[in-house]
Amino acid sequence: ISYSLQKLFPPDGRDVFGIDRKSGEIHLRGDLDFEDTCLYRLQVDAADQGNPPLSGHCKVVLEVLDVND
């Protein structure tokens, strides 16, 4: 199975999040700042290598909390 990030909101979320194509593990590429963005929506797509290939997707919603105020 191969994983990928497709639709991200806000669109600059591609700079913040990455995904391991083999395991599907989502990781941060940069810092999160509550003052900049408090909510991210990611779509994770998964596809197998079958013939014909099958695919599916799920939505991941990430809420950033401001814990230092």
Secondary structure by P-SEA (a helix, b strand, c coil): cbbbbcccccccccccccccccccbbbbcbbbbcccccbbbbbbbbbcccccccccbbbbbbbbbcccc
